[in-house]
């Protein structure tokens, strides 16, 4: 399945430098910003078979031009896929 879209709006009176998304500690995307005081970013993630049955931890981090950082964390549970066994023919 797909997580999102998640829309994050960030503000920084000193100007924004970057917006970053991590999944389970690994960077998924980094968006450089050019000193805007407000920005909106949309993020979508499509779960892989390896994600099935797990809790995924997403961290959304905004950094301003002075180095200040704000982070929001969101945990998503990915359901395990159902297993279907199909038998055709006669079983003896």
ABEGO torsion letter per residue (X at the ends): XBBOBBBBBBBBAAEBABBBBBBGGBBABBBBBAGBABBBBBBBBBBBAAABGBBBBBBBBBBBAAGBBBBBBBBBBBBBBBBBBBBBEBBX
